[in-house]
Amino acid sequence: MAHGERTPFKNPLIDWVDTRLPVFTLMQREYGAFPTPKNFNYLWNFGALAMFMLITMIVTGIFLAMYYTASTDHAFNSVERIMRDVNWGWLIRYIHMNGASMFFIVVYVHIVRGMYYGSYKNPRELLWILGVVILLLMMATAFMGYVLPWGQMSFWGATVITNLFSAIPFVGKAVVTWLWGGFSVDNPTLNRFYSLHYLLPFVIIAVVFLHVAALHISGSNNPLGIEPKSSKDTIPFHPYYTSKDLFGLTVFLIFYALIIFYAPNLLGDPDNYIPANPMATPAHIVPEWYFLPFYAILRSFVWDIHLPFTSVVLISSKLGGVLLMFGSIVMMLVLPWLDRCQVRSAMFRPIFKKLFWFFLADCVILGYIGGQPAEEPYITIGQIATLYYFAHFLVIIPLLNKYEKTLPLPNSISEAVLKKS
């Protein structure tokens, strides 16, 4: 960067550093004077909240790693020691444990907002894909972290989920053996999960960096789903949205604190306070709440598909469930190419708007079914909900592309804001 492209800072120390390494100029350009649409609502706070939760999880995780022992003989007791003997260990552990749920709440709202306002459409397809990759990395990190306390649900959750890879034709058993580090979930498995759980958050940071870079190149979407046409449609990110994000963070921290101090085990499973026992299977094995919709989709495939007129199994029920579960994520990845409507925001798509809420209700139903026993009527309800989930992406959205009549868009963001006020 040439010297003439930077504005001198009043603080002599900051200015001295910036002349040699223009990091403050970069921050000012990307987070200070960066032009953003003037009509953001509070749903746009959740990107900043996600960044806050990522940092919180990494910092608390580093402190917990100082006292945790990755051994099947000592893991459970080391967590109890953190809770009972380490100064403020109970607080750090509760912040980290409930932080996983808070992180997923924030990210799920962030995704739902993107789907409602069409933030995945041209020119933001890559931005959306990077966001889905972040979600996948979060799921892997959270799953491995859930195993570390080595309680009953940790052990049996790891056994059930890793066994799913055995459904992969030809290489499935080898993959499971590699994941386990042996022939059962044991000490090598715990060590591998601990190592990966510590590593993956830093991979998430790298992808978040790309996500933010893509955002600053393509620019932010907005509730109207139209691009800024002039400087009248935008305002600087600071101080307008930094103050708005700070207010949103304050409200979020109040909710977060209420969970930590008054209901720290509300979102956990009581069975995980029992040491892992390979000889005693819990009556009902369920993952954490943020995996439940995908778990319901996994369990909805209960048939073996045979080659016609033979007894040869082409797709087993286990493999079918795994394919559906990963297919549900693939649907989000390819959404920019499934939804080809030129209008982004659901505010101007009356039919899409109503069906979007049906889709969201369907996801809630899947979450409920995922937490219920694998028996009737839950199996049938889960199958219907799974069918609707895929129909929304593969049938409903393509049909809306052809037949939905959209409402007229405003001429500009500024005009719509002034008209509303």
C-alpha positions as CSV (number, residue, x, y, z in Angstrom):
1,M,0.0,0.0,0.0
2,A,1.4,3.4,-0.9
3,H,1.9,5.9,1.8
4,G,-0.5,8.4,0.2
5,E,-3.4,5.9,0.4
6,R,-3.6,6.0,4.2
7,T,-5.0,8.7,6.5
8,P,-2.7,9.6,9.4
9,F,-4.0,8.6,12.9
10,K,-4.0,11.0,15.8
11,N,-2.4,8.5,18.2
12,P,1.3,8.6,17.5
13,L,1.9,5.0,18.5
14,I,-0.9,3.7,16.2
15,D,0.3,6.0,13.4
16,W,3.9,4.7,13.8
17,V,2.7,1.1,13.6
18,D,0.4,1.8,10.7
19,T,3.1,3.5,8.6
20,R,5.1,0.3,8.8
21,L,2.2,-2.3,8.9
22,P,-1.1,-0.7,7.7
23,V,-3.3,-3.0,9.8
24,F,-5.2,0.0,11.3
25,T,-5.9,1.4,7.9
26,L,-7.2,-2.0,6.8
27,M,-9.5,-2.2,9.8
28,Q,-10.7,1.4,9.2
29,R,-11.5,0.6,5.6
30,E,-13.1,-2.8,6.2
31,Y,-14.9,-2.1,9.5
32,G,-15.0,1.6,9.9
33,A,-15.8,3.4,6.6
34,F,-17.0,0.3,4.9
35,P,-20.3,1.2,3.2
36,T,-23.3,-0.9,4.3
37,P,-27.0,-0.7,3.3
38,K,-28.8,1.7,5.6
39,N,-31.8,-0.7,6.2
40,F,-30.3,-3.6,8.2
41,N,-32.6,-5.0,10.9
42,Y,-31.5,-6.8,14.1
43,L,-31.3,-10.1,12.3
44,W,-28.1,-8.8,10.8
45,N,-26.6,-8.8,14.4
46,F,-26.2,-12.5,14.3
47,G,-23.1,-12.5,12.1
48,A,-21.2,-10.5,14.7
49,L,-22.7,-12.7,17.5
50,A,-21.4,-15.8,15.7
51,M,-17.9,-14.3,15.6
52,F,-18.2,-13.4,19.4
53,M,-19.2,-17.0,20.2
54,L,-16.4,-18.5,18.1
55,I,-13.8,-16.4,20.0
56,T,-15.5,-17.3,23.4
57,M,-15.4,-21.0,22.6
58,I,-11.7,-21.0,21.6
59,V,-10.7,-19.0,24.7
60,T,-12.6,-21.1,27.2
61,G,-11.5,-24.3,25.3
62,I,-7.9,-23.4,25.7
63,F,-8.3,-23.0,29.5
64,L,-10.2,-26.2,29.8
65,A,-7.5,-28.1,27.8
66,M,-5.0,-27.1,30.5
67,Y,-6.8,-29.4,33.0
68,Y,-8.5,-32.0,30.9
69,T,-6.9,-35.5,30.7
70,A,-7.6,-37.3,27.4
71,S,-7.7,-40.8,28.8
72,T,-10.7,-43.2,29.2
73,D,-9.5,-43.8,32.8
74,H,-9.3,-40.2,33.8
75,A,-11.4,-38.1,31.4
76,F,-14.6,-38.1,33.4
77,N,-12.9,-37.4,36.7
78,S,-10.8,-34.6,35.1
79,V,-14.0,-32.9,34.1
80,E,-15.4,-33.3,37.6
81,R,-12.1,-31.9,39.0
82,I,-12.5,-28.8,36.7
83,M,-16.0,-28.3,38.1
84,R,-15.1,-28.8,41.8
85,D,-11.4,-27.9,42.4
86,V,-10.2,-25.6,39.7
87,N,-10.7,-21.9,40.5
88,W,-13.7,-20.7,38.4
89,G,-13.5,-24.0,36.6
90,W,-17.3,-24.5,36.9
91,L,-17.9,-21.1,35.2
92,I,-15.5,-21.7,32.4
93,R,-16.9,-25.2,31.8
94,Y,-20.5,-23.9,31.8
95,I,-19.6,-21.1,29.5
96,H,-18.0,-23.6,27.1
97,M,-20.7,-26.3,27.4
98,N,-23.6,-23.9,26.9
99,G,-21.6,-21.9,24.5
100,A,-21.9,-24.7,22.0
101,S,-25.7,-24.4,22.1
102,M,-25.6,-20.6,21.9
103,F,-23.2,-20.8,18.9
104,F,-25.7,-23.1,17.1
105,I,-28.7,-20.9,18.0
106,V,-26.9,-17.9,16.6
107,V,-25.7,-19.7,13.4
108,Y,-29.1,-21.3,12.7
109,V,-30.8,-17.9,13.0
110,H,-28.1,-16.5,10.7
111,I,-28.8,-19.2,8.1
112,V,-32.6,-18.8,8.4
113,R,-32.2,-15.1,7.8
114,G,-30.1,-15.7,4.8
115,M,-32.7,-18.1,3.3
116,Y,-35.5,-15.7,4.0
117,Y,-33.9,-12.7,2.4
118,G,-32.2,-14.5,-0.4
119,S,-28.6,-13.9,0.7
120,Y,-27.4,-17.0,-1.2
121,K,-28.2,-15.5,-4.6
122,N,-25.9,-13.9,-7.2
123,P,-23.3,-12.6,-6.5
124,R,-23.1,-14.2,-3.1
125,E,-23.2,-17.9,-4.0
126,L,-19.6,-18.5,-2.7
127,L,-20.3,-16.6,0.4
128,W,-23.3,-18.9,1.1
129,I,-21.2,-22.1,0.4
130,L,-18.5,-21.0,2.8
131,G,-21.2,-20.5,5.4
132,V,-22.5,-24.0,5.0
133,V,-18.9,-25.3,5.2
134,I,-18.5,-23.5,8.5
135,L,-21.7,-25.2,9.7
136,L,-20.3,-28.6,8.8
137,L,-17.0,-27.8,10.6
138,M,-19.0,-26.7,13.6
139,M,-21.0,-30.0,13.6
140,A,-17.8,-32.0,13.5
141,T,-16.2,-29.9,16.3
142,A,-19.3,-30.1,18.5
143,F,-19.7,-33.9,18.1
144,M,-16.1,-34.5,19.1
145,G,-16.4,-32.1,22.0
146,Y,-19.5,-33.9,23.3
147,V,-17.4,-37.1,23.4
148,L,-14.7,-35.7,25.6
149,P,-16.5,-35.7,29.1
150,W,-16.7,-39.5,28.6
151,G,-20.1,-39.9,30.1
152,Q,-22.7,-42.5,29.1
153,M,-24.1,-40.4,26.3
154,S,-20.6,-39.4,25.1
155,F,-19.5,-43.0,24.7
156,W,-22.7,-44.3,23.1
157,G,-23.1,-41.3,20.9
158,A,-19.6,-41.8,19.6
159,T,-20.3,-45.5,19.1
160,V,-23.6,-44.9,17.2
161,I,-22.4,-42.0,15.0
162,T,-19.0,-43.4,14.0
163,N,-20.7,-46.8,13.2
164,L,-22.7,-44.9,10.5
165,F,-19.6,-44.8,8.3
166,S,-19.6,-48.6,8.1
167,A,-22.5,-48.2,5.7
168,I,-20.2,-46.8,3.1
169,P,-19.6,-49.5,0.5
170,F,-16.2,-51.2,0.3
171,V,-14.3,-48.8,2.6
172,G,-16.8,-48.3,5.4
173,K,-15.3,-50.7,7.9
174,A,-11.8,-49.5,7.3
175,V,-13.0,-45.9,7.8
176,V,-14.6,-46.8,11.2
177,T,-11.5,-48.7,12.3
178,W,-9.4,-45.6,11.4
179,L,-11.8,-43.3,13.3
180,W,-11.7,-45.6,16.4
181,G,-7.9,-46.2,16.2
182,G,-8.8,-49.9,16.9
183,F,-11.8,-52.2,16.9
184,S,-14.0,-50.3,19.4
185,V,-14.5,-46.9,20.8
186,D,-11.7,-46.7,23.4
187,N,-8.7,-44.6,24.5
188,P,-7.2,-44.1,20.9
189,T,-10.7,-42.8,19.8
190,L,-10.8,-40.3,22.7
191,N,-7.3,-39.1,21.9
192,R,-8.1,-38.6,18.3
193,F,-11.3,-36.7,19.1
194,Y,-9.5,-34.5,21.6
195,S,-6.8,-33.6,19.1
196,L,-9.3,-32.8,16.3
197,H,-11.6,-30.9,18.7
198,Y,-8.7,-28.6,19.5
199,L,-7.7,-28.2,15.9
200,L,-10.9,-27.7,14.0
201,P,-11.8,-24.3,15.6
202,F,-8.7,-22.9,14.1
203,V,-9.8,-24.3,10.7
204,I,-13.1,-22.6,11.3
205,I,-11.3,-19.3,11.8
206,A,-9.6,-19.7,8.5
207,V,-12.9,-20.4,6.7
208,V,-14.5,-17.5,8.6
209,F,-11.7,-15.3,7.2
210,L,-12.6,-16.4,3.7
211,H,-16.3,-15.9,4.5
212,V,-15.8,-12.3,5.7
213,A,-13.5,-11.6,2.7
214,A,-16.2,-12.8,0.3
215,L,-18.7,-10.7,2.1
216,H,-16.6,-7.5,1.7
217,I,-16.1,-8.2,-2.0
218,S,-19.7,-8.9,-2.9
219,G,-21.2,-6.6,-0.3
220,S,-23.9,-7.3,2.2
221,N,-27.5,-8.2,1.3
222,N,-30.3,-6.3,3.0
223,P,-34.0,-6.9,3.9
224,L,-35.2,-5.5,0.6
225,G,-32.8,-7.7,-1.4
226,I,-31.8,-4.9,-3.8
227,E,-28.3,-3.6,-4.4
228,P,-27.4,0.0,-3.2
229,K,-27.6,2.3,-6.2
230,S,-25.8,5.3,-4.7
231,S,-24.1,6.6,-1.6
232,K,-27.6,7.6,-0.3
233,D,-28.4,3.9,0.1
234,T,-25.5,3.2,2.4
235,I,-24.0,4.4,5.7
236,P,-20.5,3.6,7.2
237,F,-20.4,0.5,9.3
238,H,-19.0,2.4,12.2
239,P,-20.5,3.9,14.3
240,Y,-24.0,3.0,13.1
241,Y,-23.8,-0.8,13.0
242,T,-21.0,-1.2,15.6
243,S,-23.4,0.4,18.1
244,K,-26.3,-1.7,16.9
245,D,-24.2,-4.9,17.2
246,L,-23.1,-3.8,20.7
247,F,-26.8,-3.5,21.8
248,G,-27.6,-6.9,20.2
249,L,-24.6,-8.4,22.0
250,T,-25.8,-7.0,25.4
251,V,-29.2,-8.5,25.0
252,F,-27.6,-11.8,23.9
253,L,-25.3,-11.9,26.9
254,I,-28.2,-11.4,29.3
255,F,-29.9,-14.5,27.8
256,Y,-26.6,-16.4,27.8
257,A,-25.9,-15.5,31.4
258,L,-29.4,-16.6,32.5
259,I,-28.7,-20.0,31.1
260,I,-25.2,-20.3,32.6
261,F,-26.1,-19.2,36.1
262,Y,-29.7,-20.4,36.5
263,A,-30.2,-23.4,34.1
264,P,-26.7,-24.6,33.1
265,N,-27.8,-28.2,32.5
266,L,-31.1,-27.3,30.7
267,L,-29.7,-28.2,27.3
268,G,-27.6,-31.2,28.4
269,D,-28.4,-34.9,29.0
270,P,-28.5,-36.3,32.6
271,D,-27.0,-39.6,31.4
272,N,-23.7,-37.7,30.6
273,Y,-23.2,-37.3,34.3
274,I,-22.8,-41.1,34.6
275,P,-19.3,-42.4,33.7
276,A,-19.1,-44.2,30.4
277,N,-19.9,-47.9,30.7
278,P,-19.6,-50.1,27.5
279,M,-21.6,-52.8,29.3
280,A,-24.7,-50.7,29.9
281,T,-26.6,-49.2,27.0
282,P,-28.8,-46.1,27.8
283,A,-32.5,-46.7,27.2
284,H,-32.6,-43.8,24.7
285,I,-29.5,-42.6,22.8
286,V,-30.0,-39.1,21.4
287,P,-27.5,-36.5,20.2
288,E,-27.4,-32.9,21.3
289,W,-30.5,-30.8,20.4
290,Y,-28.8,-29.0,17.5
291,F,-28.3,-32.4,15.7
292,L,-31.8,-33.6,16.2
293,P,-33.4,-32.6,12.9
294,F,-30.6,-34.4,11.0
295,Y,-30.9,-37.4,13.3
296,A,-34.6,-37.6,12.5
297,I,-33.8,-37.6,8.8
298,L,-31.2,-40.3,9.4
299,R,-33.8,-42.5,11.1
300,S,-36.5,-41.9,8.6
301,F,-35.1,-44.4,6.0
302,V,-36.1,-47.8,7.4
303,W,-36.1,-50.0,4.3
304,D,-33.6,-52.0,2.4
305,I,-33.7,-51.4,-1.4
306,H,-33.1,-54.6,-3.4
307,L,-32.1,-55.1,-7.0
308,P,-35.3,-55.9,-8.9
309,F,-36.4,-59.6,-8.6
310,T,-33.4,-60.5,-6.4
311,S,-32.6,-60.6,-2.7
312,V,-29.4,-58.5,-3.3
313,V,-29.5,-55.4,-1.2
314,L,-28.6,-52.3,-3.3
315,I,-29.0,-49.7,-0.6
316,S,-29.3,-50.8,3.1
317,S,-31.5,-48.8,5.5
318,K,-28.4,-47.6,7.2
319,L,-26.7,-46.4,4.0
320,G,-30.0,-44.8,2.9
321,G,-30.3,-42.9,6.2
322,V,-26.7,-41.7,5.9
323,L,-27.3,-40.5,2.3
324,L,-30.4,-38.6,3.3
325,M,-28.7,-37.0,6.3
326,F,-25.8,-35.7,4.2
327,G,-28.2,-35.0,1.4
328,S,-30.0,-32.5,3.7
329,I,-26.8,-30.5,3.9
330,V,-26.2,-30.8,0.2
331,M,-29.6,-29.2,-0.4
332,M,-28.4,-26.1,1.4
333,L,-25.1,-26.1,-0.6
334,V,-26.9,-26.2,-4.0
335,L,-29.7,-23.8,-2.9
336,P,-28.3,-20.9,-5.0
337,W,-28.9,-22.9,-8.2
338,L,-32.2,-24.4,-7.1
339,D,-33.8,-21.0,-6.5
340,R,-33.4,-19.0,-9.7
341,C,-36.0,-16.3,-9.0
342,Q,-34.6,-12.9,-9.7
343,V,-36.2,-11.4,-6.6
344,R,-34.2,-12.1,-3.5
345,S,-36.2,-11.1,-0.5
346,A,-39.3,-13.1,0.7
347,M,-40.9,-9.7,1.4
348,F,-41.7,-9.5,-2.3
349,R,-42.5,-13.2,-2.9
350,P,-45.9,-13.8,-1.3
351,I,-46.1,-17.6,-1.9
352,F,-42.5,-18.3,-1.1
353,K,-42.9,-16.3,2.2
354,K,-45.8,-18.5,3.4
355,L,-44.1,-21.8,2.3
356,F,-40.9,-20.7,4.0
357,W,-42.6,-20.7,7.3
358,F,-44.0,-24.1,6.5
359,F,-40.5,-25.3,5.9
360,L,-39.2,-23.7,9.1
361,A,-42.1,-25.5,11.0
362,D,-41.1,-28.7,9.3
363,C,-37.5,-28.3,10.6
364,V,-38.8,-27.8,14.2
365,I,-41.0,-31.0,13.8
366,L,-37.9,-32.9,12.7
367,G,-36.0,-31.6,15.7
368,Y,-38.8,-32.8,18.0
369,I,-39.0,-36.2,16.3
370,G,-35.2,-36.7,16.5
371,G,-35.5,-36.6,20.3
372,Q,-38.3,-39.2,20.5
373,P,-37.9,-43.0,20.6
374,A,-37.7,-44.8,17.2
375,E,-41.2,-46.1,17.3
376,E,-44.7,-45.3,15.9
377,P,-46.1,-42.7,15.4
378,Y,-42.8,-40.9,15.5
379,I,-41.3,-42.9,12.6
380,T,-44.1,-42.1,10.2
381,I,-44.2,-38.4,11.3
382,G,-40.4,-38.2,10.7
383,Q,-40.8,-39.8,7.3
384,I,-43.5,-37.3,6.3
385,A,-41.4,-34.4,7.6
386,T,-38.3,-35.6,5.8
387,L,-40.2,-36.0,2.6
388,Y,-41.4,-32.4,2.9
389,Y,-37.9,-31.2,3.7
390,F,-36.5,-32.5,0.4
391,A,-39.7,-31.5,-1.5
392,H,-39.2,-27.9,-0.4
393,F,-35.8,-27.8,-2.2
394,L,-36.4,-30.1,-5.1
395,V,-40.1,-29.5,-6.0
396,I,-41.6,-26.4,-4.4
397,I,-38.7,-23.9,-5.1
398,P,-38.3,-24.9,-8.7
399,L,-42.1,-24.6,-9.2
400,L,-42.1,-21.2,-7.6
401,N,-39.4,-20.1,-10.0
402,K,-41.8,-20.7,-12.9
403,Y,-45.2,-19.8,-11.5
404,E,-44.9,-17.3,-8.6
405,K,-45.8,-13.7,-9.3
406,T,-43.5,-11.4,-7.4
407,L,-44.4,-7.9,-6.0
408,P,-42.7,-4.8,-7.5
409,L,-39.4,-3.8,-5.9
410,P,-38.6,-0.3,-4.6
411,N,-36.5,1.9,-6.8
412,S,-33.9,2.2,-4.1
413,I,-33.1,1.4,-0.5
414,S,-33.2,5.1,0.4
415,E,-36.6,5.6,-1.1
416,A,-38.0,2.6,0.8
417,V,-36.5,3.7,4.1
418,L,-37.8,7.3,3.7
419,K,-41.3,6.0,2.6
420,K,-41.5,3.8,5.7
421,S,-40.4,6.5,8.1
